[in-house]
Amino acid sequence: MTRPTAHITPYFTAAQADQVRAALQATGAVEGYASISDLVVAATMREVKRLQRKHNAGRVWDGVPAGALRPGMRTRAETAASEDRN
């Protein structure tokens, strides 16, 4: 396994974080996840690959360097707009 070289911090609600920890505790050993990071990276990369297939003809995107995206959670206005679309 490649050692991580970058740091991304996802934000979970308390209920989501509880479920991530519960999933790791219940199945981590049998599924091969030694840590929350292992689980989150595997799940995230599965989603990235799905998005590549759907939106980029299955090709890997050019990387985006750290600092190029706005950090932190969405603003209240962005969250409300997203909820209005759904």
C-alpha positions as CSV (number, residue, x, y, z in Angstrom):
1,M,0.0,0.0,0.0
2,T,1.3,3.5,-0.8
3,R,1.9,5.7,2.2
4,P,-0.2,8.8,2.3
5,T,1.5,12.0,1.2
6,A,-1.3,14.5,1.5
7,H,-3.8,15.4,4.1
8,I,-7.6,16.0,3.5
9,T,-9.9,16.3,6.4
10,P,-13.5,15.3,5.8
11,Y,-16.3,16.7,7.9
12,F,-18.9,14.4,9.3
13,T,-22.0,15.0,11.4
14,A,-21.8,13.4,14.9
15,A,-24.2,10.7,13.7
16,Q,-22.2,10.0,10.6
17,A,-19.0,9.8,12.6
18,D,-20.6,7.4,15.0
19,Q,-21.6,5.1,12.1
20,V,-18.1,5.3,10.5
21,R,-16.6,4.2,13.8
22,A,-19.2,1.5,14.3
23,A,-18.6,0.1,10.8
24,L,-14.9,0.0,11.4
25,Q,-15.3,-1.7,14.8
26,A,-17.8,-4.2,13.5
27,T,-16.2,-5.1,10.2
28,G,-12.7,-3.5,9.9
29,A,-10.7,-6.6,10.6
30,V,-12.7,-8.9,8.3
31,E,-12.8,-6.3,5.5
32,G,-9.1,-5.3,5.8
33,Y,-9.5,-1.8,7.2
34,A,-7.0,-1.2,9.9
35,S,-8.1,2.4,10.6
36,I,-10.8,5.0,9.8
37,S,-8.4,6.5,7.3
38,D,-8.2,3.1,5.4
39,L,-12.0,2.9,5.3
40,V,-12.5,6.6,4.2
41,V,-9.8,6.4,1.6
42,A,-11.2,3.2,0.0
43,A,-14.7,4.5,0.0
44,T,-13.7,7.9,-1.4
45,M,-11.6,6.4,-4.2
46,R,-14.4,4.1,-5.2
47,E,-16.6,7.2,-5.6
48,V,-13.9,9.1,-7.5
49,K,-13.6,6.2,-9.9
50,R,-17.4,6.2,-10.4
51,L,-17.4,9.9,-11.1
52,Q,-14.5,9.5,-13.6
53,R,-16.5,6.8,-15.4
54,K,-19.7,9.0,-15.4
55,H,-18.2,12.4,-16.1
56,N,-14.7,11.9,-17.6
57,A,-15.1,9.0,-20.0
58,G,-13.4,6.8,-17.4
59,R,-10.1,8.8,-17.6
60,V,-8.2,10.0,-14.6
61,W,-8.4,13.7,-14.1
62,D,-5.4,15.9,-13.9
63,G,-4.6,16.4,-10.3
64,V,-5.5,19.6,-8.4
65,P,-2.8,20.8,-6.1
66,A,-3.4,21.4,-2.4
67,G,-4.6,24.9,-1.7
68,A,-6.4,25.3,-5.1
69,L,-9.8,24.6,-3.6
70,R,-11.6,26.6,-1.0
71,P,-11.1,24.9,2.4
72,G,-13.8,24.1,4.9
73,M,-17.4,23.3,4.9
74,R,-20.0,24.8,2.6
75,T,-21.5,28.1,3.7
76,R,-25.1,28.2,4.9
77,A,-26.2,29.8,1.7
78,E,-24.5,27.0,-0.4
79,T,-26.1,24.3,1.8
80,A,-29.5,25.9,1.5
81,A,-29.1,26.2,-2.3
82,S,-28.1,22.6,-2.6
83,E,-31.1,21.5,-0.5
84,D,-33.4,23.6,-2.6
85,R,-32.3,21.8,-5.7
86,N,-33.1,18.4,-4.2
